[in-house]
Amino acid sequence: MIEAINIAKSYNQLHVLKGVNVKIQQGEIVSIVGKSGAGKSTLLHILGTLDQADQGQLLINNTEISSLKTKELAAFRNENLGFVFQFHHLLPEFTALENVCMPAFIMGKSEKESIPRAKELLDYLGLTPRLEHKPGQLSGGEQQRVAVARALMNKPSVLFADEPSGNLDSGSSKELHDLLFKLRDDFNQTFVIVTHNEELARMSDRRLEMKDGFIIE
């Protein structure tokens, strides 16, 4: 599904990625681990098309990402990729249901199309009683599940997660980890996850370790 070839990235004189190669298959859960500064989040952002490599080639579903113009890339990202971050980035003035609908609205879908899908996702994640609650009325674990539902709204080929349980207590972290594997088992959902959580990394299908801008494992 994803193939990255010789990916390099620098910020001024700091060489963050030094020629990374990685392949990710449909339905895999792949964790990227390593010390702070190893290049994990930079690689995730490039694989997720949120940042651009200085060198190398990235193919997602056989699409050469560098061939896409800005608007084409934004549309491709919205239709094919989902994102969950450590901090949930929910819009505080909107309800859980409205937050989950946002990616579909951005795609131009109507409320009639979007709301049933959002309700279905929130029900699957055990959040039906929270549909009309705003983020400030939800626990941290509930907010993160809303963020997962939002990431899944457009049925992405791959979901990228950057420290998804980094801001959660141990109970909520375990619930989130179990949820990711349930999504993979139920929907063959692909995940690429940057994490410092060794339990999550061990559960994953593959654990890629980064050091000094390279994948070493």
N, C-alpha and C positions, 0 to 999 in steps of 0.2 A: 504493500500500500504506500509506504514511504521509502524513498531511497535518497540518502544524502551522500554526496561524493566529494571528498577533499574540501570540506567546509572550513574556511579560515575567516577569522574576524579579529580586528584590532581596534582599540580606542586610543587614538594618538600613538604613543610608543608602547602601549601595553598590548601584547599579543595574547588574546583571550582564548581563541581556538586556533589550532595549528595544523589543520588538515584532518578533520574528523570524517570517518566513514561509518554509516549506520544504515541498516535495513530493518523495517518494521512490518510485520505481516498482519493481515486482517484478523481481528479477534485476539490479538496479543495484549497482555499487560506488561509493559516494559518500564522498569524503574531506573532512573539515572541518579546515582549517588556520588558523593565525593565531598571533600572539604570545601569550605567557603572560598570562593575565588578560583575554583577549579574550572569554571566555564559552564556549569550545569544549566543555569537559567538562560544564559546567552544562547546555548544550543537549543533549548526548548523554544525560545522566542523566534529563532531562525526557522526551526522545523515547523512552527506554527504560523509562519509568514508575518509575524509582528515586527521582525527586524530582518535586515537583509545582510547576507554574507558578503564579505569583500572578495571572496574567491570560492569557487566550487559550484556544484550543481545540485538542485533540489527538485525531486519529482514526487508528486503526490497524486495517486490514482492516475499515473501516466501523464500528468500535466506538468510541463516544465515551468516552474514558478517564475523564473526570470523573464519568460516570454510574455507575461501578463502586464498590461498597463495598470495604472493606479486604480481606476474604477473597476477594471476586470478582477484585479487582485482582491479588492474589498468584497466584491460579490462572491468570488470563489471562497474566500474565508468564511463569509456568513453562511454560505450554503453547505460547506463541507467540513468545517472545523468548529469545535467547541472548546471553551476555556473555563477552568476553575482555578482561582488564585487563593492564596493564604487568607487575604482579606477579601471579603465576599463581593465587594463592589456592587452591591444592590443599590438601586435608586431609592433613597429614604422616603420620598414623597409618594411612592407608588406601593400598592399592595403586592403581596406575594404573587397573586395571579397576574397582575399587570407586569411585574418584573419578568416573569417567565415568558410572557407573550412578546416581549420587546424584540428578540431576534426575528420573529415572524413578521412583526410590523415593519421592521427595517427592510425585510425582503419584499414588502408590498402586499402581504396577505391581509385579508379582512379579519375583523373580529369574529365573524361567523366561522371562518376557517380555523382561527388561532385559538380561541378560547376552549373549545372541546379538547384539543391536543394538550394545552397547558393544564387543564383540569385532570386529564388522564395521567399526566406525568406526576402532578402533585399528589394524586391519589395513590399512585404506585409507590411514591416515596413517603407515604403515611402522613401527608400534610393537608388532607381535605379540610380538617377543622380550622386550618390557618389561612385559607384562601384570601380572606379579606383583611388579614393582619398586615401591617406595615413592618419593615425590617426591625424597627426599634421595639416592636412588641414580640419579637421572636428570640429564642435562645440562640447561642452561637451555632449549635449543631443544626438547628432548624434553618438558620440563615444559610448555612453551607449546603443543605439539601435543596433549598430554593435555588441556590447558585448552580447546583448540579442539574436541576430540572431546566433552568434557563439554557445551560450549555447543550442540553439534549434536544431543545425545542425544534430545531430544524433537521433532526436526524443526521447528525454529523458523521462522517466516515471515521473520524478520530477525535478523541477528547484529550486535550492537553491539560495537565494539572501541575501547578507550581506550589509545592508545599501545601497540599490541600487540607491536611490535618494539623498544620503547624500552629494554628491559633485556637485549637480545640483541646478540651480536657481529655483524659485517657478514655473515658467511657464514650464520648462523642467521636473520638478518633477511631475506636474499634468499630462503631456503627458505620462510619463513613467508609472504612476499609472494606467491611463486609458488603456494603452497598455497591462498591465499585466492581467487586467480583460477581455479585448477583447480576449486575447490568451486563457484564461480559457473558455470563452463562445464559441469561435469558434472551439477549439481543445480539450476541457476537460483537459487542462494542469493543473497539480498540482504544487503549489508553497509553499515553506516554506521560510518566509522572516523575517530576523532580522531587526528591524527598530526603530528609535526614532521618526518617523513621525506619529503623532497620527491620522492624517487624513487617512493615508494608513491603520493603524491598525484598525480604526473604519470601513473602507470599507470591510475588510477581513471577510471571513466566520467565522473564530474563531480568538480570540485574547488571546494568552497565555502570562501571566505575570510571569516573573522570579524575585525571590528575594532570596538572600543568597544561591544560588545553588539549589533552588527548584522551581517548577512551582506552583504558588499559585492561579492561575485563569485559 
